Amino acid sequence: MGSEQWRVALAALVLAACAAGVGAWLDSPRLLVACALVGLIAAAWGWAALTRLAHRPVPLPPEPTPPQSSPPRADLDATLEHAPLALWRLVAGSAPLALNAAARRLIAPGRAVDVAALLALLDAQPGRRVVTLPTEHGQERAVLAVSALTVQGQAWRLAALAPIESELETEALTAWRQLVQVLTHEIMNSLTPIASLASSAPPLLEGGEHEELASALATLARRAAHLQTFVERYRSVSQPPAPTLADLPLEPMLQSVQRLLAPAWHAAGGQVEVRVEPASLVLRTDAAQLEQVLINLAQNALQACAGRPAPRLQLEARLTRGARLCITVADNGPGIAPGLEAQIFTPFFSTRAGGSGVGLAVVRQLVHGLGGTVRHARRPEGGACFLLTF
């Protein structure tokens, strides 16, 4: 409590005491006069204190702490300068502007053979695609992503370029290594008995052992037929047919595939479910090749679900983020064993005894030819799930 407030309180106590004394000293005029004088002095003293309090400025509440401001412009510029992607800004009527060090390095001497050709690649419509960069180290592939935006009423495009040549070479070498291992395994499985029987056939012929010779020749014929079948399968994987594109309503197409698959799934005690959202979805694709993809995936799913009490196959078409169309093929089988996701699309790789290992390889070839991608995805409820995105 401040001094002025103490004075007001003391004056109020004196006035209260004087009021009490007036009643007690009615018979003594002198005391009444003294009490009145004291009361007047206390009232004047208290009034002066109240006046000073009334004119004292009221303290304002503390100003709220301003929210933290965004990072300084210098920090933003430094982040952009050291971004790992090469970034350009494109404005109609102007040359592409390099926004960071990675972009300037690409067009610096010793890197680009033809700067004009490299910059011409950036003048593309919004989207993502793989481009080839002319550099002094040879042709290098990169992913070009272009997005459109409007800044202060002006149309801009932002282009990001990420070289991926070394990563693609590593993936290609890995894929070829896996393919060669499988090819070597398949070919040697047939050539070893062929070579062995071919070397033992002349002694059998000279010894007149016609039954053993006939058996050896029959085995030779079987292994040669197996090798021929293997080569035909390899040809089907390495030389996919060119697609014939046309607008295809997805709901009737998936229902047609459902009718085709239903008897086999019903015989196994299961069912095939189809869902299309919205029902008006249309995809520009090759109907026959897309149906072949779905049939291959469905056959793999049926074989994986063998022995299950209630096998189920789900075919679903829907739009995802970015207005991309996704077709899902999922089952409730055991799913893909952990660690094999990267190998299941390798030609002739199979986790099933007696499997050809061609089905998923053909699926990937056909989907890529149709302009899409196919991926395996894990679901919390288990089973195998393949996503076809276009």
Secondary structure, 3 states (H helix, E strand, C coil): CCHHHHHHHHHHHHHHHHHHHHHHCCCCHHHHHHHHHHHHHHHHHHHHHHHHHHHCCCCCCCCCCCCCCCCCHHHHHHHHHCCCCEEEEEECCCCCEECCHHHHHHCCCCCECCHHHHHHHHCCCCEEEEEEEEECCEEEEEEEEEEEEEECCEEEEEEEEEECHHHHHHHHHHHHHHHHHHHHHHHHHHHHHHHHHHHHHHHHHHCCCHHHHHHHHHHHHHHHHHHHHHHHHHHHHHCCCCCCCEEEEHHHHHHHHHHHHHHHHHHCCCEEEEEEECCCCEEEECHHHHHHHHHHHHHHHHHHCCCCCCCEEEEEEEECHHHCEEEEEEECCCCCCCCCCCCCCCCCCCCCCCCCCCHHHHHHHHHHHCCCEEEECCCCCCCCEEEEEC
